[in-house]
């Protein structure tokens, strides 16, 4: 039997307002589907690591690296799910998600339109590199890094989504 830490958590409805008015055609359903994709990706990676007797990804990487990985997974998943948004393919580009029809390319260094995405483990705040105007979606998640044995840890899960 797989350890508890490898379970795929459900998306909890209280963390997402189904009537939220989101920008650029983004929907609560897109966000929910993206969170499920992230859960399934972490499950797949961690299952392989567990089978090799290695630590979970979340227990291997430093906190900021986990946030970066979760952010990238969310950007890709939302771009895959949303018919109105694409991923900004420019390394270091802003914003992360580009609305279709606003730009000639999917590589934008400093765009005026779109959605910046952040994943954070911090309660009540998040960090960004540059102060920019525009839409931001912040996904807050929790990682159980203390329960022992490791197999009894809670799976990483999202607990808040703010736009």
JOZI-V427195 format. One line per field, one symbol per residue. phi: phi as a letter, one per 20 degrees, with the letter a starting at -180 (. if undefined). psi: psi as a letter, one per 40 degrees, with the letter a starting at -180 (. if undefined). Layout:
# JOZI-V427195
phi = ???
psi = ???
This chain:
# JOZI-V427195
phi = .ffgfefeffeegfebefdfedelnfcgffffffffgfgfffgffffffffemdfggfeeefgfffgfffgfffgfffffeefdccffeffmfcefddffnecfceccfceedpceccdbefemabdcecfcepecdddeccceddfcfgfeffffbecaccc
psi = hiideeihiihhdeehheehhiifehiddddddddddddddddddddddddefiiiddediidddddddddddddddddddheeiihhehheihidhhhhedieieghdgidhahihihiehheiiiidhhiiaihhhhhiihhedhiiddeiiihiheihi.
